[in-house]
């Protein structure tokens, strides 16, 4: 029975089915479009079908349907594109001018469509060309809005996309200016399950002055010190890196970090952390000492 189901969804040897569905995408009937996008969404879940669907010319038509006024058609289209993006179609999707329509879905779609739009932008943002284009196209504001008010899954996709985007300097400033910092700090609560990704974004944003200022104003210092003490090995690394960025650029931030009781967890991290964590923790402790906040004889 399972083999029969699998074969029903395997179109690798038969492009005619895809061409039929592509013709249905061009229909003036909402019902026909909805059914065709639903079937392509399902077919694109299977890796062996993705290149067939892309090579038959479905991508540009699916992109066009991101502006559909039928919520289910829009949801099906964005989910099909998400599935297609999981194989070697990322550049093809971006070249089909998908980024602006994906942002439209991020702003206007139903919750599942918004989640899948964020996930598609996340998938596309693994390439350097797309990171730049996504940032310039205005995606960051809607991603931050999803970070603030989305479903749990939407928030996870948004923070992951923002992490990818935050590796570019121009995008760092856009993320800070969009008000992401306070929402990232909120995600540092272990109950969210997003501490590791949130602190990684914060560490990237702390490399620019605007990011450091926002981090210092939005309660970020307390939660970073807490992560140094209680976080995962990777989170401790990134928290120490963010605190180092703060402290080596500002005596005021040094003082605030010390007031939060950072020294004992940093000493522990400098001895028992990962190699990168040890390096960041020792550099922080040296920073405190060089700025006169610690004496070399202190234990």
C-alpha positions in Angstrom: 0.0 0.0 0.0 2.9 2.4 0.9 4.6 1.7 -2.4 1.4 2.6 -4.3 1.2 5.9 -2.4 4.9 6.7 -3.0 4.5 6.0 -6.7 1.5 8.3 -6.9 3.7 11.2 -5.8 6.7 10.3 -8.0 6.7 12.4 -11.2 10.4 12.1 -12.0 9.7 10.1 -15.1 6.5 11.9 -16.2 6.5 15.7 -16.8 3.1 15.7 -18.3 1.4 15.8 -14.9 3.4 18.9 -14.0 2.6 20.6 -17.3 -1.1 20.0 -16.6 -0.8 21.6 -13.2 1.0 24.5 -14.7 -1.8 25.1 -17.1 -4.2 25.0 -14.1 -2.1 27.7 -12.4 -2.9 30.0 -15.3 -6.6 29.4 -15.0 -9.1 32.2 -14.2 -10.8 29.9 -11.8 -9.9 30.3 -8.1 -10.9 26.8 -7.4 -8.7 25.4 -10.2 -5.7 27.5 -9.0 -6.3 26.4 -5.4 -6.4 22.7 -6.4 -3.3 23.0 -8.6 -1.2 24.8 -6.0 -2.3 22.3 -3.4 -1.1 19.4 -5.5 2.2 21.1 -6.4 2.7 21.8 -2.7 2.3 18.1 -2.0 4.5 17.0 -4.9 7.3 19.4 -3.9 7.6 17.8 -0.6 9.4 15.0 -2.3 13.0 15.8 -3.2 13.0 13.8 -6.5 10.1 15.9 -7.8 11.5 19.4 -7.1 13.8 19.8 -10.1 11.1 18.4 -12.4 8.7 21.0 -11.1 11.2 23.8 -11.4 12.4 22.8 -14.9 8.8 22.7 -16.2 8.5 26.4 -15.4 6.3 26.4 -12.2 8.4 28.8 -10.2 7.4 32.1 -11.8 3.7 31.1 -11.8 3.8 30.2 -8.1 5.6 33.5 -7.4 2.7 35.3 -9.2 0.2 33.5 -7.0 1.8 34.9 -3.9 -0.4 37.9 -4.6 -3.6 35.8 -4.9 -6.5 37.2 -3.0 -7.5 33.6 -2.1 -5.8 32.9 1.3 -5.5 29.1 0.7 -4.0 29.6 -2.8 -1.5 32.0 -1.4 -0.6 29.6 1.4 -0.3 26.7 -1.1 1.9 28.7 -3.4 4.3 29.9 -0.7 4.6 26.4 0.8 5.3 24.9 -2.7 8.1 27.5 -3.1 9.4 26.7 0.3 9.6 23.0 -0.5 11.2 23.8 -3.9 13.8 26.0 -2.1 15.0 23.1 -0.1 16.8 21.7 -3.2 18.9 23.6 -5.7 16.3 26.1 -6.6 17.3 29.1 -4.4 18.8 31.2 -7.1 16.0 30.4 -9.5 13.4 31.5 -7.0 15.2 34.7 -6.2 15.7 35.4 -10.0 12.0 34.9 -10.4 11.6 38.1 -8.4 10.1 36.2 -5.5 11.5 38.3 -2.6 9.0 41.2 -2.8 6.0 38.9 -3.1 7.3 36.8 -0.2 7.4 40.0 1.9 3.8 40.7 0.8 2.8 37.2 2.2 4.8 37.9 5.3 2.7 41.0 5.8 -0.7 39.9 4.6 -0.9 36.1 4.7 -2.7 33.8 7.2 -0.5 32.5 10.0 0.7 29.4 8.2 1.4 31.4 5.0 3.4 33.9 7.1 5.4 31.1 8.8 6.2 29.5 5.4 7.1 32.8 3.9 9.6 33.4 6.7 10.9 29.9 6.2 11.3 30.5 2.5 13.3 33.7 3.1 15.4 31.7 5.6 16.1 29.1 3.0 16.9 31.7 0.4 19.1 33.7 2.8 21.9 31.1 2.9 23.4 32.6 -0.3 25.3 35.9 0.0 23.5 37.4 -3.0 20.1 36.7 -1.6 21.1 38.1 1.9 21.8 41.4 0.3 18.7 41.5 -1.8 16.4 40.4 1.0 17.8 43.1 3.3 17.4 45.8 0.7 13.9 44.7 -0.2 12.4 45.5 3.2 12.0 42.0 4.6 13.6 42.8 7.9 10.7 44.9 9.3 8.1 42.2 8.7 10.5 39.5 10.0 10.9 41.5 13.2 7.1 41.9 13.4 6.8 38.1 13.1 9.5 37.8 15.8 7.3 39.9 18.1 3.8 38.6 17.3 4.1 35.4 15.3 3.3 31.8 16.3 6.1 29.9 18.0 7.1 28.4 14.7 6.9 31.8 13.0 9.2 33.2 15.6 11.7 30.4 15.1 11.8 30.9 11.4 12.1 34.7 11.8 15.0 34.5 14.3 16.8 32.0 12.1 16.3 34.2 9.0 17.5 37.3 11.0 20.6 35.3 12.1 21.5 34.6 8.4 20.8 38.2 7.4 22.8 39.6 10.3 26.1 38.4 9.0 26.1 41.4 6.6 26.9 44.8 8.1 24.2 46.7 6.2 21.6 44.2 7.5 22.8 44.5 11.1 21.9 48.2 11.1 18.5 47.5 9.5 17.7 44.8 12.1 18.6 47.2 15.0 16.6 50.0 13.4 13.6 47.7 13.0 13.5 47.3 16.8 14.6 43.7 17.0 16.7 44.0 20.0 14.0 44.0 22.7 12.3 41.0 21.1 15.6 39.1 20.9 16.2 39.8 24.5 12.7 38.4 25.3 13.6 35.2 23.4 16.6 34.7 25.8 14.1 33.1 28.2 14.9 29.3 28.2 11.2 28.6 28.0 11.1 29.8 24.4 13.6 27.2 23.2 15.3 29.9 21.1 18.1 31.1 23.4 20.9 29.7 21.2 19.7 31.4 18.0 18.7 34.7 19.7 22.1 35.1 21.4 23.8 34.3 18.1 21.9 37.2 16.5 22.8 39.5 19.5 26.5 38.6 19.1 26.4 39.7 15.5 24.5 42.9 16.2 26.9 43.8 19.0 29.6 44.3 16.4 28.1 47.7 15.5 27.7 50.7 17.7 24.0 51.0 17.2 23.6 47.3 18.2 25.7 47.8 21.4 23.7 50.9 22.4 20.3 49.1 21.8 21.6 46.0 23.7 22.6 48.1 26.7 19.2 49.9 26.8 17.0 46.9 26.3 18.0 44.8 29.3 20.4 42.7 27.3 23.3 42.8 29.7 21.5 40.9 32.4 20.3 38.1 30.1 23.8 37.8 28.5 25.4 37.3 31.9 22.7 34.8 32.7 23.5 32.8 29.5 27.2 32.9 30.3 26.3 31.1 33.5 23.5 28.8 32.5 23.4 28.5 28.7 24.4 25.8 26.3 28.1 25.6 25.3 27.4 27.4 22.1 25.2 30.0 23.7 27.9 30.7 26.3 30.4 31.4 23.5 28.1 33.9 21.8 27.1 35.6 25.0 30.7 36.1 26.0 31.4 37.4 22.5 28.6 39.9 22.7 29.7 41.1 26.2 33.3 41.4 24.9 32.0 43.7 22.1 30.2 45.8 24.7 33.0 46.1 27.2 36.0 46.7 24.9 34.2 49.7 23.5 32.7 51.3 26.6 33.8 51.7 30.2 30.2 52.3 31.1 29.2 48.9 29.8 32.1 47.3 31.6 30.7 48.7 34.9 27.2 47.5 34.1 28.4 44.0 33.2 30.4 43.8 36.4 27.3 45.0 38.4 25.4 42.0 37.0 27.9 39.6 38.7 29.7 38.5 35.5 33.1 37.7 37.0 32.4 34.3 38.6 30.7 32.7 35.5 33.4 34.3 33.2 36.1 32.7 35.4 34.4 29.4 35.2 34.0 29.8 31.4 37.6 30.7 31.0 38.6 27.4 32.6 35.9 25.0 31.4 34.3 26.4 28.2 34.9 25.5 24.6 38.1 26.9 23.1 36.3 29.9 21.6 34.4 30.5 24.9 37.6 30.4 26.9 39.2 32.9 24.5 36.3 35.3 24.8 36.0 34.9 28.6 39.7 35.5 29.2 39.7 38.5 26.9 36.7 40.0 28.9 38.5 39.4 32.2 41.6 41.1 30.8 39.4 44.0 29.5 38.1 44.5 33.1 41.6 44.4 34.5 43.1 46.8 31.8 40.3 49.3 32.5 41.0 49.2 36.2 37.9 47.3 37.3 39.8 44.2 38.5 43.1 43.7 40.3 45.4 40.9 39.1 45.5 39.4 42.6 41.7 39.0 42.8 40.5 35.4 43.0 
